[in-house]
């Protein structure tokens, strides 16, 4: 699904969920809103409304990849980061919603402006798209997903469901996982995509 604004995607995503009955919906939205006249509050409110509508329609998992930053446009990048933080505040504790924090992940790449973008400041190059895939696939296929830096997660037991490739993906730096039960892990256990995790049993 594509659209010029998140308000357009709001309606198209609901139509998709009703007609296709998906097991997961991924959202990469808000960049055009932030480059326009919308405020962070307006963009985040629209994204939150879309997530809420999809959950109400029975979508089991919604993956909000993030609101993509634009290369070299610092105000837009700041707005993208703030938009993601606002969605995290609303849905970060909801087990049916995975939030990847794309802007944070892009900004951790050395010289990200030139490394992830080439032809224009809006559309990532091949390296940028490869990073997107690296981030999105585990968010879809992990039973539990940690994206935020310095997160502490206490006692998780995994259901060993065949619908997941990983029991846990750690994508946030300096995460601490306490009292982890590994008896029911999914296929490949833990995927580490971040720096300095502390996993304590």
C-alpha positions in Angstrom: 0.0 0.0 0.0 1.4 3.4 -0.8 0.0 6.9 -0.4 1.1 10.5 -0.4 -0.1 11.1 3.2 -0.7 9.0 6.2 -4.4 10.1 6.1 -4.7 8.3 2.7 -2.9 5.2 4.0 -5.2 5.2 7.0 -8.2 4.4 4.8 -6.2 2.1 2.4 -4.8 0.0 5.3 -8.2 -0.6 6.7 -9.5 -1.7 3.3 -6.6 -4.0 3.0 -7.1 -5.5 6.4 -10.8 -6.1 5.8 -10.3 -7.7 2.3 -7.1 -9.7 2.9 -7.3 -10.7 6.6 -3.5 -10.3 7.1 -1.5 -11.8 10.0 0.7 -8.7 10.1 0.6 -5.2 8.7 3.8 -3.1 8.4 3.6 0.7 8.4 6.4 3.0 7.1 4.5 6.3 7.1 4.6 9.9 8.0 7.6 11.2 6.0 5.5 13.3 3.6 3.5 14.6 6.5 6.6 15.8 8.3 8.0 17.4 5.2 4.8 19.3 4.8 2.9 21.6 7.2 1.8 18.9 9.7 3.2 19.1 13.2 4.6 16.1 15.0 1.5 15.8 17.1 -0.7 15.7 14.0 1.4 13.1 12.3 1.7 10.9 15.4 -2.1 11.2 16.0 -2.8 10.0 12.5 -0.4 7.0 12.8 -1.8 6.1 16.2 -5.3 6.2 14.7 -4.3 3.9 11.9 -2.7 1.4 14.4 -5.9 1.5 16.5 -8.1 0.9 13.5 -6.1 -2.1 12.4 -6.1 -3.6 15.8 -9.9 -3.1 16.0 -10.2 -4.9 12.7 -8.5 -7.9 14.3 -5.0 -7.6 12.8 -2.8 -9.8 15.2 0.4 -7.8 14.7 1.1 -4.2 13.5 4.7 -3.3 12.8 5.3 0.4 12.8 8.7 0.5 11.1 9.0 4.3 11.7 8.8 7.6 10.0 11.7 7.7 7.7 14.2 10.6 8.1 15.3 12.6 5.1 19.0 12.9 4.2 20.4 16.3 5.1 17.1 17.8 6.2 17.8 18.2 9.9 14.3 19.6 10.9 12.6 16.8 9.2 14.8 14.2 10.8 14.1 15.7 14.3 10.4 15.5 13.5 10.7 11.9 12.4 12.5 11.0 15.6 9.8 12.8 17.7 7.0 11.2 15.7 8.4 7.7 16.5 8.8 8.6 20.1 5.1 9.7 20.3 3.9 6.5 18.8 6.1 4.5 21.1 4.6 6.4 24.1 1.1 5.4 22.9 1.8 1.7 21.9 5.1 0.7 23.4 3.5 -1.6 25.9 1.0 -3.2 23.6 2.2 -6.7 22.7 0.4 -6.6 19.4 2.4 -3.6 18.2 6.1 -3.7 17.2 7.9 -0.3 16.9 11.2 -0.5 15.1 12.4 3.2 15.6 13.8 3.5 12.0 15.2 7.0 12.5 17.3 5.9 15.4 18.6 3.0 13.5 19.5 5.1 10.4 21.2 7.7 12.4 23.5 5.1 14.0 25.1 4.3 10.5 28.3 6.2 10.0 27.8 9.1 7.6 24.2 7.9 7.2 23.2 10.9 5.0 25.6 9.8 2.2 25.7 6.1 3.0 22.0 5.4 2.9 20.9 8.0 0.3 22.4 8.8 -3.1 20.1 10.2 -5.8 17.8 12.3 -3.6 17.2 13.0 0.1 13.9 11.1 0.3 14.4 7.6 -1.2 17.1 5.3 0.3 19.7 3.7 -2.1 20.4 0.0 -2.2 22.3 0.1 1.0 19.4 1.9 2.7 16.9 -0.6 1.4 19.1 -3.5 2.6 19.1 -2.0 6.1 15.3 -1.6 5.9 15.0 -5.3 5.1 17.4 -6.2 7.9 15.3 -4.3 10.4 11.8 -5.2 9.1 12.1 -9.0 8.7 13.0 -9.7 12.4 10.3 -7.3 13.5 7.7 -9.4 11.6 9.2 -12.8 12.5 10.1 -12.4 16.2 7.8 -13.3 19.0 9.2 -10.5 21.1 11.1 -7.5 19.8 13.2 -4.8 21.7 13.9 -1.7 19.7 14.5 1.0 22.2 17.9 1.7 23.7 18.6 1.0 27.4 15.5 -1.1 27.8 15.1 -3.6 30.7 12.9 -6.6 30.0 12.1 -8.9 32.9 11.0 -12.6 32.7 9.7 -13.7 29.3 8.8 -17.2 28.4 8.4 -18.0 24.8 5.6 -20.1 23.2 7.8 -21.9 20.6 5.2 -21.1 18.0 6.1 -22.3 14.5 4.9 -18.9 13.1 8.0 -17.2 14.5 11.6 -17.5 13.4 13.0 -15.9 16.6 11.9 -15.9 20.2 13.5 -12.5 20.8 15.2 -9.9 18.7 17.3 -7.3 20.5 17.6 -4.2 18.3 18.1 -1.6 21.0 21.5 -0.9 22.3 22.4 -1.5 26.0 19.3 -3.7 26.6 19.1 -5.8 29.8 17.0 -9.0 29.8 16.5 -10.5 33.2 15.3 -14.0 34.2 15.0 -15.3 30.7 13.3 -18.6 30.2 14.8 -20.5 27.2 12.8 -23.7 27.5 10.1 -22.6 25.0 12.2 -20.6 22.6 11.2 -20.3 19.0 13.3 -21.7 16.2 16.5 -19.7 16.4 16.3 -18.3 19.9 17.7 -14.8 20.2 18.8 -12.5 17.4 21.1 -9.7 18.4 21.1 -6.6 16.2 22.4 -4.1 18.8 25.4 -3.2 20.8 26.2 -4.3 24.4 23.2 -6.4 25.4 23.1 -7.9 28.9 21.2 -11.2 29.1 20.9 -12.6 32.6 19.3 -15.9 33.5 
